[in-house]
Amino acid sequence: MSALNTTHLAAGFFAPITDLGLIALDGEESASFLHNQLTNDVEHLGPTEARLAGYCSPKGRLLASFLMWRNASTIFLQLPREIQAPVQKRLSMFVLRSKTKLSDATEAPANQVVLGIGGASAPAVLQAWFEALPAKPYAKIDHELGTLIRVADAFGAPRYQWLMSLDTAETVKPALAAKLALGDTAAWQLSDIHAGVPQIAKATQEQFVPQMVNYELLGGVNFKKGCYPGQEIVARSQYLGKLKRRTTLVSIADAGAVAGAEVFATADPEQPCGMIVNAAPNDNGGVDALVEMKLAAIEAGSVRLGSAEGTPLTFLDMPYVLEPLDL
């Protein structure tokens, strides 16, 4: 298995996703409990959809970002495994009398294997097993062979997560490998980055208000729902236009560029202008990354890694428009 480049990702690929964990919430008050904790509407989460959602500190800074969906009476929250245990513990502290129970569903039989599948040829390949595919991003299908969630598109092509049992994986992987390029978890991370979808990791917890990582542009924040931790600050950032920061897509010719690393604008070398949110290896010996930074730095375009004398960032086109919050 060789590293995949963006050409492979655009044409058609699949990759095991091994860095994500799954929290399950069971109980009749699971939706109302989460609705009061997360940035998005959980009470109206339908059985055929998935949603992004953030979990903030009281200061409005993201502790975690989730892909969230419902299967029957269970609500699932998908997040990086490295922060799953502490986030699950923190959420559990606030259950109190709510009729819900949190558990680790990462190794549950139905979710033992998660495959990321994307690119122009992906839909035709998946139709060998699914009569109908999710019609748009964040639509979901429950099937006897597992759960198929369409996530954000990249390179103008659909991407999917397929959660399945080990037995199903043994059956479908050879068929997928016959028609799609095989990548690893880093390939899926690279496709996520080119889709412009951020993920909060251990190195970036409590660094960003949701809008700093474009979360409301991706549908991850509902401004009409009720209170949740940090809600007042998130709303103030939206409606008072005080946030002049966004996350954008770059390439960095330094394989050591990782989430949490600071970047500096050459026009203002004394202080960092932003931080890497996510990074994944590209096929040029460096990384492609989502980087949160001041809008002024994005517009100026002269930004470097680590210091004003560091490796320059090459700005790439984002898959969606970065609307400034300067109202």
N, C-alpha and C positions, 0 to 999 in steps of 0.2 A: 504494500500500500504506500504510494508516494503522496507527497503533499499536493493538494489541489490548488490551482490558481483560479483567478476570477473567470477565466474563460471556461474552465470546467464547471464552475458554480452556475454560470449563466446557461450552459448547454444542458446539463443534467447530471445530478450526483445524488448519492446518499451517504450518510455517515452516522455511526452510533453516537448518541449523545450521552456521555458518561459523567458529566460534571454537574448535573442537575438532580435535585432531590424533590420529594413530593410530600406535602403536609395534607392530611385528610381531616376534614371536620364532619363529624356525624352528630345528629341530634336535631330536634325540631326547631331550635333557635339558632342554628349555625349561621343562617343568612343574616338574621338581624344582628347577631353578635359581630360578624365581619363588617356589616354595613356601618357599624359604629366605630370601626377601627381603621378602615382602608379608604383610599382616595376615590374609589369608584363605587358605583351603585352595585350592591350585591343582591339586594332584595328582589330586583327585577332581572337577575341573570337567568336567561332562558336555557333550556336543555340543549339547544342547537347552536349555542354560541360560546365563545371564550372572550375574556376581557383582560386587559392589562390593569394592574392596580398597584398602588404604592402603599407602603407602611411607613409613617413618618414619626419622628420624635416630636415632643411638644413644641420644639422650636421650628417645626415644619421641614426638617431635613430627613431625607430618605434613609431609613434603616434597611429597607428591602424593596425590591421590585418583583412582582409576581406575574405569571400567566395563570389565570384563574378560570376554572370551568366547573360544571356540575354534571355528575353522573348519578341518575336516580336521586337518592336523598343525600348523597355525599358531595361536598364541595372540596375541590382540590386547589392547592396553591403550589405552583412550581417555582423554585428558586435555586440558586447555587447551593450545592451540598455543603460548601465550606461555611455557610452562615445559617444553614437550616436549623441546627440544634438550638443555638441561642435565640433565633427569631421565634421558633416554635415555643421555647420556654417563656419568652417575654409575652407572646400572645396568650399563652395559657394562664399567666398571672392575672389577666383581666377577665377571665371567664366568669369568675365569682358564681352567681346563681344562674347564669345562662345555661340552658339545656343544650350543651354542645360538648363534644370531646375531641381533642386534637390528638392525632397519631401520625407516626412516620409511615407513609405508604410507599416509600421509594422501592422497596423490595416486594411489594404485594404482587401476587401472581399475574394480575392483569396488566401491571405496569413494569414488569421486570426488565423489559428492553424498550428503549426509546430510540427511534430512528428519525433523523432529520432527512428530508427528501426535498429537492428543489431543482429548478432549472426548467428550460423550455420543454424538455421531453418528459418531465416528471408526471404530468397529468395522464398522458397516454399509458405510461408504465403502470401507474396505480389503478387504472381502469381494468387491469387483469383481475383485481380483487374487489373493487368497489364499483357498483353499477353507477352511482352518482358520487361526485366529489363535492366538498364544501365549495359553494359558489363564489365566496368572497373572503378576504382576510378576516380572521377571527370568527369564522363559522366552523361548526364541529359536527361530526357524524359519529354515532355509536354503532358499532358493527360487531358481528360475532368474532371477527378477527382483531378487535381492539378499538381504540379511540383514535380517530383521525381529525386533527385540528389544522386548519389552514392558518398560518401565521402571516406576518407582513411579507409582501413580495420583495424580491431583490432582483436587480438586473432586468426588470420588466417581466419577470416570470414568477409563478406561484412557488411558495414553499410550504411544506407540511411537517408536522410532527405526528408520528405514528407510534402510539404506546401499545405494547403487545406482550403476550406471554413468551417465555423461552421457546416453547414448542412452535408457536407461530413464527418466531424469528428464524428458527432453523429451516422452516419451509420457505419463507419469502426471501431471505438474504441471497441465496444463490440466484434466484430469478431476477432480483434487483441488480446484482453484480453483473449479470449478463448484458444489461442494457444501460446501466448508469455507471459513472465513475465512482469509485469507492474512496471516501475520505475518512478522516478521523474527527474527533470532537473539535479540534482547532479549525477544521474546514467549516463546520457548522457555525462556530463563533465568527469566522470571517464573513460568512453570509449574513449573520445577524448584524454585524457592523455595517455592511453595505446596504442593509435594509434600514439602517438608521435607528435601530431599536437598542436602547441602552439597557444595561443590567447592572444593578448594584452589587458589588463584590465586597469582600471583607476590607479591602484597602480603601474603599470609597464610601463606607457607611457614614452617615451623618455629614456628608460633604455638600449635598445638593438639595435645594428646594426642587420639587418636581419639574417646574417649568425650565430650570437650568439645563435639564437633560431632555427637553422637548416632550415631556410626558403628556402634557395636555394636547399637544398636536397629534399624538398617537392614540388619543381616546382613553388615556389612563387616569384622567381626573374628571370627576363630575362635579361641577360647581353648583348644582341645584340640590344636591343631597344634603343631609344633615351633618351634624358635627362629627369630627374624628380628630385624633391627636394631630396638632399642628394646623388644623383647618383654617384658623383665623389668619395665620401667616401666609399660607398658600393662597387664600382668597385675596389678601391684601396685595400680594405680589402680582396677582392677575389684574385687579381692578384699579389699583393706584399707579400702575405702570412704573414701578420702581425697580424692576428687574431688567438689567441690560446685559444679559448673558444668555448664551445658547450653546448647544452642542453641535459640532459639525464633523465632517468626515475628512480624514487626512491620511497621508502615507508618510512614514518616517523611516529613513534608511539606517535604523539602529534596532537590532533584534532585542536589545535590552530595554526597550520602551515598554513599560507595564502600567496597568491600572494604578492610579494614585500618584504617578509621577507628574511633577509640575512643569508647565511650559511658560515661556517668557516672550513678551513682545520686544523686538529690538528698539522700538520707540520709547519704551518705558522699562529699562533693564533692571531696575532696582527691586521690583516685586513681581511675583508670578501673575500672569494674566489668566491662568486656567489650569486645568488638570485633566489627565487622561482618564476617561471613564472605562473604556474597554479597549483591548488591543489583541490582535491575532496575527500570526506570521503570514506574510505574503510570500510570493515566490521570487522576490528580489533580494532576499537576505535581510529584510527589515520587517516592519509591521504596517498594517493598516489599522486605524484606530478611530474611535469616537472621542473627541476632545471637547470638554466644556471650557468656554472662555468668554471674555468680554466681547460684545458685539463689535466694539471699535477695533479689537485685534483681528477679528475675522475679516472685517472690511479692509484693514490695512494689509493683511496677508503676510506679514513678516514676523513669524513666530518660530521659536526654537525650543528644543528639548533641554530641560535641566538648567539652562542659563541663557542669557542673551547671546552667548558665543557657542551654544550647543548645536546639535544637528538640526537643520531646518525642517519644518513641517511643510509638506506639499499638499495644498488644499485640493480636494476632489469634490465632484458634484454630489450634493445630497439628493436622495430620492424624493424628498418633499421640500416645500418652501419653508425657510426659517423666518417665520413672522416675528418681528421684533416686538417685545412687550414694552414699548415706549409710547404710551397712550397720551 
